[in-house]
Amino acid sequence: MTTFKYDQILDSIWGAALMAGGGGGSLQYGLDLLESYMHVHTLEPEDVSITVIDPHGIPAENYAGVTAGIGAPTAIQGDFSPYVKNAFALLQSLAAQATPPRAITYSMAVELGGFNTFIPMLVALAQGIPLVDADGSGRAVPALNTTLLAVNGNNASPIGLVDNNNNQVILALQDPKDAQLAETLARQVAVGFGNICGLSGWMIHKDALINTVATGSISLCQKIGAVLRDSSITDKFGELKQRGIVSCRKVCSATISAGASKEQDGFDRGFVEYTANGTSYKTVFQNETLLIQSAGEVLMTAPDIIACYDQQSGRPLTNADLFDAQGKVKQGLPPVALGLIAVDQQWWNQDYEVINALWQEYFKPDYNGDIKRFTDTDVACV
């Protein structure tokens, strides 16, 4: 076990926001939740810490549980903490009703992101339980069936869904591994709850943590965040690569020249165009960035990670950060650094064709080809 103090928690939120690949909830949402928790409990930075545990150190009989938000990131308004509280309480109830009954003694992130990585941190703070140094996706993902949890065979049912008034919906599927059906139903519930709701489920034991999800990812995010927050470092992607923290490459320093976003079926969908020295790059997103192309050629796709940060402050930016309430690109956005990051190796436990078929459905209608991996992409920095 290790202890993350206030600055390390901030590092982790920043790093998770970059590793999310354009989704996972804004960095600011995570920071606001932390500050709100500290204000309510009259805490100073030196009072704040969480215990982070390596999955190998978890007793075999114990379980970690997932809490998260699901829906359109732009729909998040105000304090999300009631959703978190209600989601974790429902998770405890689901665990008690399981056969045999279970106790959720560890908190875990379903994915990486400034918002969805902090939510289980908030659970750890509020409940006094450790946070698992792992997450269920190794990035942010557009749907429950695109989590590593689902890809590598963990049960997607039961899942609990709540709103801020503790209205509850429990999904109990005949086939507990049918993450596609879980996604379809959960997305409709989220739409009914105003395009955003709290989610809980994925009761995971030690072996599944070690063998099916992205382990060490919270510590990784902390290291990434420390680089992003260091104002003396101007080329963050270059520094991350040089230190061997993560496999990445910078595509360009660019201005955002065009884009559009709209809420549709519980997602934010759209595109962003980046311009650098006369070269244009276009990214397509469904909450998360799915692909990057230039001059009509797709350069790389999910599940590898396409990310950007504010060139001036180092703050990672989600797609939702780039648009106003009308879905138009915000005025006065700063220059950004656009880069590519290799996704966690757990994504390649399955045959290539399995992962290819999974993601191809999300590329349509913008792209009908195969996934293009970070290892197969050779993009010169512009």
N, C-alpha and C positions, 0 to 999 in steps of 0.2 A: 504494500500500500504506500501511497505517497499523498501529500497534502498540497492542494492548489490553494494559494492565497489569492487575495484580490487581484493583483496584477496578472497572475497566471490565469485566473478565470477570464480576465479581459483578453489576454493573449489568445486563449482558446476560442472565445467568441469571434474574434477577428479572423483567426485562421480557419475556423469552420465556415465563415461567410465566404472566404475565397474558395475553399475546397468544394463548396456547394455547387459551383458551376452555374451561377445565375439565379438559383432558387434557394429553398431552405429557409426563407424569411430574411428580412433585412437585418443587417448588423444593428441598426438603430433600435429595432424592436427588441432584440436581445438585451442591449444596453439599458433600454428603458425599463424592462422587466426587472433587471438587477437593481437599478436605482430605486424603483418603486418598492421592492422588497426591503431594501435597506432603510428607506424612509419610514415605512410602516412599522418596522421593528426597531427603529432608532439605532441603526448600526453605522459605525464608521468603517472605512476600508480595512483597518486592522482587525476588525471583529469578524470579517467574512472569510470563510474557508470551506472547502469541501474535501472529502477523502476520495481519492481515485484509486481503484483497485484493478490490477491486471487480471484478466479472466482466469489465468492459471492459478491464481490464489483464491478462487471462489470454491467453497466446499461443494462436493458433487451433488448434495441433496438440496442446495439452495437455488433460488430462481431470481433472475433479473426480469423486470417488466418495462415495457415501453410506454412513454407518454409523449404526445406530439400534438401539433395542429394540422388540420387537413382542410384544403379549400384553396381559394384564390388569395394570394398574399396581399393584394391591394384591398381586400375586404376587411383586413384587421383594423379595427378602430378601438381606441381606448385601451383600458387595462385588460390584458388577457389572463391574468392570474386566476379569476374565477373558473375559467375553462380548465386550467391546469389542476386546480384543487379538485374540481368535480371529476375530471378524467382519472386522476390517481385514486380517488375514493372508489370509483366504479371498478377500476382494475383490482383493487384489494377485494372487492366483493366477488368479482369473477374468479379470482384465485381461490377464495374460500369455498366456492361452489364447485371447483374442479374435482376430478376423481383421480388420485386422492387429493384432498385439500392441500393448497400450497400457500406459502407466505412469500410475499415479494419483499426481499431484503436488499435488493440492489436496483438502482435506477439506470436506465439505458436510453440512448438516443436512437430513433428510428433511422436518422440520416444526419448528414452534416449540414450546417446552416447557421447563420447568426441567430435565428429564432429557434429552429427545431433542435439545435444542440444545446441551447441554454434552457429550454423547458425541462429536460431531465436534470439539469444542474439545479434548477429551482426546486424540483422535487427533492433532490438530495439535501439542499439547504433547509427546506421546510420540514422534511421528515427525519432529518438526521441520519440518513442512510448513505452508503457509499455510491459513487458513480462508477460504472464499469468503463474501463479504458477501451472502448469499442463502440461501434455504431452499426446499425443494420443495413447500411448501403455503401459506405465509403465515399459518398458524395450526396447531393440531394437528387431526388428522383421524382418524376411526374406522377407516379401511380404506385399503389401498394404492390401490384404484381411485378413492378420493376425494382423492388428492394432486393438486396442480397438475401435477406431473410426468406423471401419467397423463391428467388432463383435457386437457392441451395436447399430448398425442401422443408423449411419450417412451417408449422401450422399457422394459417392466417386467421383462424377462428378459435375461440370467440374474440370479437372486437367490440369495444364499447365506444359509443359516440355521445357527446354531451354538448350542450350550449352553456352560456353563462348563467342561465336560470336553473341549471341542473335538469333540464329535460333530457331524457336518456333514450337511446336506441341501442339494443344489443344484437349483434349479428352472430347467429349460431348456425353454421353451415353444415349440411349433411356430409360434404367433403371438406374437412377443415383445412386442406391444403389448396383449396380453390381461391387463390389470391385474386384472380381476374374477377370472379363474382363478388368477392369482398370489396374490391375497388369500385365496381359498378354501383353496388348498393351504398357504400360509404360516401361516394361522391354525390349521390342523390340526396342523402341525408344532409350532407354539408350544404348543398344548394338550399334545402328546406330550412336550414338553420341560418340562412343569410350569407351563404358562400364561405362560411368558416365555422369550424367546430373543433372541440378537443377530441382526441383519439387516445385509446389505451388498449393494450393487448400484448401479443407476442411474448408470452411467458417462456423464458429461455433458460436452459440449464447450462452447466459448465461446458460439456462436450460440444454442444451446438455453438456456443460462443466462440470456442477455439477454432472450430472447423468450418463454420459457415458464414461468418460475418467479418467485418473489417476490424481486426484487433489492433490496439495501439494507436487508434485514430485520434483519440482525444489528446494524448501526449504529442502526436504529430501536429495537430492543430495549434497546440500551445507554442511549439517551436516556430511554426509558420507565422503565427500572430506576433511573436516577439520581433521577427524581421519586419513585418508590415508596420509595426508601431515605432520602429527605430527611425527617427527622422534623419539620421545621418546616412541612411542607405537610400540611394535614389533609384537603383535598378533592383527592385525586389525579386523579380523572377530570376535575374542573373545571380543574386546572392543566394537564393534558395537552391539553385542548381549547383553553384560553386561549393556550398557547404554540404551538399549531398543530402539535404533534408527531404527533398522530393524531386522526382524526375519531371522537369518542366522545361519549356522554352518560351521566350517572348516572341510574339508575332510582330508587334508594332507599338509605338506610341502614337495615339490617334485622337482625333476629335470625332464625336458622334454626330453624324451628318443627317441622319434620317431614321425613321422608325415608326412603328405603330403597335398598339397593344389594346386588347379588349377582353373583358370577362366573358367566357363561353363555357358552359357545361361545368362550372366549378373550377375552371383554370383561367390563368392569364395567358393569352396566346398572342404571338406577334413576331416581329423581326426588328433587328437593329442593324444599321449600317455604320461602319467605322471607316474613316478616311485618313490615310497617312502617306504623305509625299506622293500624292497622285494615285496611290493604290487604294482600292476599295475592298472592304471585307464585309460580308453580310452574315449575321447569325440569325437562326430561327429558334424560337423558344416556345415551350408549353410549360409555364412556370420556369423550368430549367432550360438552359441552352442546349439544343439538341444537335446542332451542326454548325460548322463554319465553312463558308465558301468564298471564292474570289475568282473573278473572270469566268464565271460559270462552272468552275470546278469545285467540288466538295473536297475540302482539305482534311477534315477530321470530323468524327461524329461521337456522340455518346455511345457507350458509357464513359469513355475518357472525357476529361473535364475541360471545358472552355470557360475562362474566367477573366475578369478585369478588375482593376483597382484604380482609384483616383491617383493620378500621377503626382499630384501636389501633396496629398495627406497620407497616401498609402492605404486609405480605407477601401476595402473590397466593396464592390457594387453588385447588387442583384438587378435582374431585369426590371423588377417593380420599382427600384430606385430611380430609373431613368425616365419614367413617364408621369404625367399629371393625371388628374382624375378623369379627364376626357380621353385618355389613351394617347396623348400627343407627347413627343419628346420634350422634356423640360427645357426651358430657356436657361442659358448660362451654365450648362454642365461643364465641368473642368475637363482638360485633356486626360485621357485614360491610357493605361498600359494594358494591352490585350495579350493573353497568353494561353498556352495549352499545358495540361498537367496529366500525367499518367494516373489512371484510376487504380485502386487497390487490386492486388493480384488475385484476391478471392473471386473477382469477376470472371476469371478464366478457368475456374474449376470445372465448369461445364464445357461441353463441346462448343466449338465456334458457332456452329449452325443454330444451336439453342439460343445463344445470346444474340446472334444476328436476327433471327426471326422475332425475338422479343422486341428489339428496338426498331426494326423496320416499320412496324405499325405506327410508331410515333413520328417517323420522319415524313410520312405522307401528309399532304400531296406535294410537299416541297422537294422530296427526294425519294426515289424508288430503288436506289441501289443498296449495296451491302454496307455494313458498318466499316468505318476506316479508323484504325487504331493509332494511338500515339506513336507506337513503335514503327509504324509504317508511314509516318508523316514526316516529310522533310520540308519545313517552311523556313525560309531565310528571313531574318529579322529586317523589317523595313523601318 
